[in-house]
Amino acid sequence: ESQPTLVKEQIFTSGSEHFRTLIHDLQEAKSTIDLETYTFNNDHLGTKIATTLINAANRGVKIRIMVDGCGSPYWATHLAKSLENAGIITKVFHPFPWQLWNWSRSVVRLPSVLKWIYFLLKANSRNHRKVCIIDNKIAYIGSLNISKCHLQHSEDGANWRDTSIRLQQEDFSPFNRAFQAAWNHLTIKERLRETFKQVRKH
């Protein structure tokens, strides 16, 4: 398979090309991968990316993955365990309270009796971001979930039309702060305080 030609900024309107290039970059990762996605499906694309991530972890790359509890309701029963067995850390953003299999990975830790109350308050609070930061040198952002629906029909996909961009040689500190805020479940008030703290530094 030919290697993709990589430039500083690359826009994808083809899901197949997006994932082909993403997988190449994951295979070349040296130190860290932070992946945030609404949906991480257990289809042939999802398992291929999971295998690529496991291989990266096995060669020493530190990896964190966060999915949404609504977008990936069966995360823990499908892919999470094999990833975690390779040393990858996974979290679930706002799992439904009946998803007992996901709550051990929740960004929020609550006693069981409070989970239903929390769900009623936060049911529509979802993480729809799709971001992948590799070695703090390359970042992907866009509207593509990890799902075969974005692939071409010839690849058993549905040829959904979405857009993404691959960036490199940029300052990714805003991406890192946004990922860390969701990972640590910072409230809006805490995020604003952190933003103003960064503004005062400049």
BELKA-V191523 format. One record per pair of residues at least 4 apart in sequence whose C-alpha atoms are under 8 Angstrom apart, sorted by the first residue. I is the first residue (numbers start at 0). GAP is how many residues later the second one is. D is the distance in Angstrom with one decimal. If there is no record, write none. Layout:
[[I | GAP | D] [I | GAP | D]]
This chain:
[[2 | 21 | 7.6] [3 | 16 | 7.8] [3 | 17 | 6.1] [3 | 20 | 7.9] [5 | 4 | 7.6] [6 | 161 | 8.0] [7 | 158 | 7.8] [7 | 159 | 5.9] [7 | 160 | 5.2] [7 | 161 | 6.7] [8 | 156 | 6.9] [8 | 157 | 5.7] [8 | 158 | 4.9] [8 | 159 | 6.7] [9 | 155 | 5.5] [9 | 156 | 5.1] [9 | 157 | 6.8] [10 | 152 | 7.2] [10 | 153 | 5.8] [10 | 154 | 4.4] [10 | 155 | 6.4] [11 | 5 | 6.8] [11 | 6 | 5.8] [11 | 151 | 5.6] [11 | 152 | 5.2] [11 | 153 | 6.0] [11 | 154 | 8.0] [12 | 5 | 7.8] [12 | 148 | 6.6] [12 | 149 | 5.8] [12 | 150 | 4.7] [12 | 151 | 6.8] [13 | 4 | 6.2] [13 | 136 | 7.8] [13 | 137 | 7.6] [13 | 147 | 7.0] [13 | 148 | 7.1] [13 | 149 | 7.4] [14 | 4 | 6.2] [14 | 129 | 7.3] [14 | 135 | 4.9] [14 | 136 | 5.2] [14 | 137 | 7.4] [14 | 144 | 7.5] [14 | 145 | 7.5] [14 | 146 | 7.4] [14 | 147 | 6.9] [14 | 148 | 7.8] [15 | 4 | 6.1] [15 | 134 | 6.9] [15 | 135 | 4.8] [15 | 136 | 6.3] [16 | 4 | 6.2] [17 | 4 | 6.1] [17 | 146 | 7.3] [18 | 4 | 5.9] [19 | 4 | 6.4] [20 | 4 | 6.3] [21 | 4 | 6.2] [21 | 118 | 7.9] [22 | 4 | 6.1] [22 | 26 | 6.7] [22 | 29 | 7.0] [23 | 4 | 6.4] [24 | 4 | 6.2] [24 | 109 | 7.6] [25 | 7 | 7.9] [25 | 26 | 6.8] [25 | 27 | 6.9] [25 | 30 | 7.2] [25 | 108 | 7.2] [26 | 25 | 6.4] [26 | 26 | 7.9] [26 | 28 | 7.9] [26 | 29 | 6.5] [28 | 4 | 7.4] [28 | 27 | 6.9] [28 | 32 | 7.0] [28 | 105 | 6.4] [28 | 106 | 6.3] [29 | 30 | 7.7] [29 | 31 | 5.9] [29 | 105 | 6.5] [30 | 29 | 7.1] [30 | 30 | 4.6] [30 | 31 | 6.1] [30 | 103 | 8.0] [30 | 104 | 5.5] [31 | 29 | 5.3] [31 | 30 | 4.7] [31 | 31 | 5.7] [31 | 101 | 7.9] [31 | 102 | 5.9] [31 | 103 | 4.8] [31 | 104 | 7.3] [32 | 28 | 7.2] [32 | 29 | 6.4] [32 | 30 | 4.7] [32 | 31 | 6.4] [32 | 99 | 7.0] [32 | 100 | 5.7] [32 | 101 | 4.6] [32 | 102 | 6.2] [33 | 29 | 5.9] [33 | 30 | 5.0] [33 | 31 | 6.1] [33 | 97 | 7.9] [33 | 98 | 5.6] [33 | 99 | 5.2] [33 | 100 | 6.7] [33 | 145 | 7.9] [34 | 28 | 7.8] [34 | 29 | 6.3] [34 | 30 | 4.8] [34 | 31 | 6.4] [34 | 95 | 7.8] [34 | 96 | 5.9] [34 | 97 | 4.4] [34 | 98 | 6.5] [35 | 29 | 5.9] [35 | 30 | 4.9] [35 | 31 | 6.1] [35 | 93 | 6.5] [35 | 94 | 5.4] [35 | 95 | 5.1] [35 | 96 | 6.3] [35 | 143 | 7.5] [36 | 29 | 6.5] [36 | 30 | 5.1] [36 | 31 | 7.0] [36 | 90 | 7.7] [36 | 91 | 6.7] [36 | 92 | 5.8] [36 | 93 | 4.4] [36 | 94 | 6.5] [36 | 108 | 6.1] [36 | 109 | 7.3] [37 | 29 | 5.3] [37 | 30 | 4.9] [37 | 32 | 7.9] [37 | 33 | 5.1] [37 | 34 | 6.8] [37 | 89 | 6.1] [37 | 90 | 4.9] [37 | 91 | 6.4] [37 | 92 | 6.6] [37 | 107 | 6.4] [38 | 28 | 6.4] [38 | 29 | 6.7] [38 | 32 | 4.6] [38 | 33 | 5.0] [38 | 106 | 5.3] [38 | 107 | 5.9] [38 | 108 | 7.1] [39 | 6 | 6.2] [39 | 27 | 6.9] [39 | 31 | 7.7] [39 | 32 | 6.0] [39 | 35 | 7.5] [39 | 105 | 6.6] [39 | 106 | 4.8] [39 | 107 | 6.4] [40 | 4 | 7.8] [40 | 5 | 5.3] [40 | 31 | 6.9] [40 | 105 | 6.1] [40 | 106 | 5.4] [41 | 4 | 5.2] [41 | 5 | 6.0] [41 | 36 | 6.4] [41 | 37 | 6.8] [42 | 4 | 6.1] [42 | 104 | 6.9] [42 | 105 | 6.7] [43 | 4 | 6.1] [43 | 104 | 7.1] [44 | 4 | 6.3] [44 | 101 | 7.1] [44 | 102 | 6.3] [44 | 103 | 5.5] [45 | 4 | 6.0] [45 | 100 | 6.0] [45 | 101 | 6.3] [45 | 102 | 7.6] [46 | 4 | 6.0] [46 | 32 | 7.7] [47 | 4 | 6.2] [48 | 4 | 6.1] [49 | 4 | 6.1] [49 | 29 | 7.4] [49 | 33 | 6.9] [50 | 4 | 6.2] [51 | 4 | 6.3] [52 | 4 | 6.2] [52 | 10 | 7.8] [52 | 30 | 7.6] [53 | 4 | 6.1] [53 | 29 | 6.0] [53 | 32 | 5.9] [53 | 34 | 7.6] [54 | 4 | 6.5] [55 | 4 | 6.7] [55 | 5 | 5.5] [56 | 4 | 4.7] [56 | 5 | 6.3] [56 | 6 | 6.8] [56 | 29 | 6.1] [56 | 30 | 6.6] [56 | 31 | 6.7] [57 | 28 | 6.4] [61 | 25 | 8.0] [61 | 26 | 7.0] [62 | 24 | 7.9] [62 | 25 | 5.2] [62 | 26 | 6.4] [63 | 24 | 6.0] [63 | 25 | 4.9] [63 | 26 | 5.8] [64 | 23 | 7.5] [64 | 24 | 6.4] [64 | 25 | 4.8] [64 | 26 | 6.4] [65 | 24 | 5.7] [65 | 25 | 4.8] [65 | 26 | 5.7] [65 | 27 | 6.9] [65 | 117 | 7.3] [66 | 4 | 7.3] [66 | 5 | 6.3] [66 | 8 | 7.9] [66 | 24 | 6.6] [66 | 25 | 5.1] [66 | 26 | 6.1] [66 | 60 | 7.8] [67 | 4 | 5.7] [67 | 5 | 7.6] [67 | 24 | 5.5] [67 | 25 | 4.6] [67 | 26 | 6.6] [67 | 27 | 7.0] [67 | 58 | 6.7] [67 | 59 | 5.8] [67 | 60 | 7.5] [68 | 4 | 5.2] [68 | 23 | 5.6] [68 | 24 | 5.5] [68 | 25 | 5.3] [68 | 26 | 3.8] [68 | 27 | 6.3] [68 | 33 | 7.6] [69 | 24 | 7.7] [69 | 25 | 6.5] [69 | 26 | 7.1] [69 | 56 | 7.6] [72 | 22 | 7.2] [72 | 23 | 8.0] [72 | 26 | 7.4] [72 | 29 | 7.8] [73 | 4 | 6.2] [73 | 27 | 8.0] [73 | 28 | 7.7] [74 | 4 | 5.9] [74 | 5 | 5.9] [74 | 27 | 7.1] [75 | 4 | 4.9] [75 | 5 | 6.5] [75 | 25 | 5.8] [75 | 26 | 5.6] [76 | 4 | 7.5] [76 | 24 | 6.9] [78 | 4 | 6.5] [79 | 4 | 6.0] [79 | 10 | 6.9] [80 | 4 | 6.0] [81 | 4 | 6.7] [82 | 4 | 6.9] [82 | 5 | 5.5] [82 | 6 | 7.8] [83 | 4 | 4.7] [83 | 5 | 6.0] [83 | 6 | 7.0] [89 | 15 | 6.6] [90 | 14 | 4.7] [90 | 15 | 5.6] [90 | 16 | 6.1] [90 | 92 | 7.5] [91 | 10 | 6.7] [91 | 11 | 7.6] [91 | 13 | 5.5] [91 | 14 | 4.7] [91 | 15 | 6.1] [92 | 13 | 5.9] [92 | 14 | 5.6] [92 | 15 | 7.9] [92 | 33 | 7.3] [92 | 34 | 6.8] [92 | 89 | 7.9] [93 | 12 | 6.4] [93 | 13 | 7.0] [93 | 14 | 7.3] [93 | 25 | 7.7] [93 | 28 | 7.5] [93 | 29 | 7.8] [93 | 31 | 7.6] [93 | 32 | 7.1] [94 | 4 | 6.4] [94 | 7 | 6.3] [94 | 8 | 6.5] [94 | 11 | 6.6] [95 | 23 | 6.6] [95 | 27 | 7.8] [96 | 6 | 7.6] [96 | 18 | 5.6] [96 | 19 | 5.7] [96 | 22 | 6.5] [98 | 4 | 6.6] [99 | 4 | 7.6] [101 | 4 | 6.5] [102 | 6 | 8.0] [106 | 75 | 7.9] [106 | 76 | 6.4] [106 | 77 | 6.6] [106 | 78 | 5.9] [107 | 77 | 6.8] [109 | 4 | 6.2] [109 | 5 | 6.3] [110 | 4 | 6.7] [111 | 4 | 7.8] [112 | 4 | 7.8] [113 | 4 | 6.1] [114 | 4 | 6.1] [115 | 4 | 6.3] [116 | 4 | 6.4] [117 | 4 | 6.0] [117 | 5 | 8.0] [118 | 4 | 5.0] [128 | 13 | 8.0] [128 | 14 | 7.8] [129 | 10 | 7.9] [129 | 11 | 5.8] [129 | 12 | 6.0] [129 | 13 | 6.3] [129 | 14 | 6.6] [129 | 15 | 6.5] [130 | 8 | 7.1] [130 | 9 | 5.5] [130 | 10 | 4.7] [130 | 11 | 7.2] [131 | 7 | 5.5] [131 | 8 | 5.1] [131 | 9 | 6.8] [132 | 4 | 7.4] [132 | 5 | 5.8] [132 | 6 | 4.4] [132 | 7 | 6.6] [132 | 42 | 8.0] [133 | 4 | 5.1] [133 | 5 | 6.2] [135 | 36 | 6.6] [136 | 31 | 5.6] [136 | 32 | 6.1] [136 | 33 | 7.2] [136 | 35 | 7.7] [137 | 28 | 7.0] [137 | 29 | 5.6] [137 | 30 | 4.5] [137 | 31 | 7.2] [138 | 27 | 5.8] [138 | 28 | 5.2] [138 | 29 | 6.5] [138 | 33 | 7.7] [139 | 24 | 6.9] [139 | 25 | 5.7] [139 | 26 | 4.6] [139 | 27 | 6.4] [140 | 23 | 5.6] [140 | 24 | 5.6] [140 | 25 | 6.8] [141 | 20 | 7.8] [141 | 21 | 5.7] [141 | 22 | 3.9] [141 | 23 | 6.2] [142 | 19 | 5.9] [142 | 20 | 5.9] [142 | 21 | 6.2] [143 | 6 | 7.1] [143 | 18 | 6.3] [143 | 19 | 7.1] [143 | 20 | 7.0] [144 | 5 | 7.9] [147 | 8 | 7.2] [147 | 9 | 5.0] [147 | 10 | 7.3] [148 | 8 | 4.7] [148 | 9 | 4.5] [148 | 10 | 6.2] [148 | 11 | 6.0] [149 | 7 | 6.1] [149 | 8 | 6.1] [149 | 9 | 5.2] [149 | 10 | 4.7] [149 | 11 | 7.0] [149 | 12 | 7.5] [150 | 4 | 6.1] [150 | 5 | 7.0] [150 | 6 | 4.4] [150 | 7 | 6.2] [150 | 8 | 5.1] [150 | 9 | 7.1] [151 | 4 | 6.7] [151 | 5 | 5.0] [151 | 6 | 6.1] [151 | 7 | 4.4] [151 | 8 | 7.9] [152 | 4 | 4.7] [152 | 5 | 5.6] [152 | 6 | 5.9] [171 | 4 | 6.2] [172 | 4 | 6.1] [173 | 4 | 6.2] [174 | 4 | 6.1] [175 | 4 | 6.0] [176 | 4 | 6.0] [177 | 4 | 6.4] [178 | 4 | 6.0] [179 | 4 | 5.9] [180 | 4 | 5.7] [180 | 5 | 5.1] [180 | 10 | 6.9] [181 | 4 | 6.4] [185 | 4 | 5.7] [185 | 5 | 6.2] [186 | 4 | 6.2] [187 | 4 | 6.2] [188 | 4 | 6.2] [189 | 4 | 6.2] [190 | 4 | 6.1] [191 | 4 | 6.2] [192 | 4 | 6.2] [193 | 4 | 6.3] [194 | 4 | 6.3] [195 | 4 | 6.1] [196 | 4 | 6.6] [197 | 4 | 7.0]]
